Amino acid sequence: MRTAQALGLISAALGAGGTLILYLSSYAKESIGAVGMFAEAVLPEIERIKGENEKRVPWQRVGLALLGASFLLQGIAAWLT
């Protein structure tokens, strides 16, 4: 297997993994806007939503980094061919 082909396969794996991580860590983010009208009554619920959303941010960054690495490797593989 040539270097360009190996980089292409690694790039595809990183891209698939990054996309999956981004999907799983962002599709369930909850909005605070609808809850914000009754801030005093549901302050614990707002804090719970903020906490859950903050837990997802590092995973989103990991997914985006993997996706970026995928694009970089694919560019290098295209340049090598």
Order of alpha helices (4+ residues) and beta strands (2+ residues): alpha-alpha
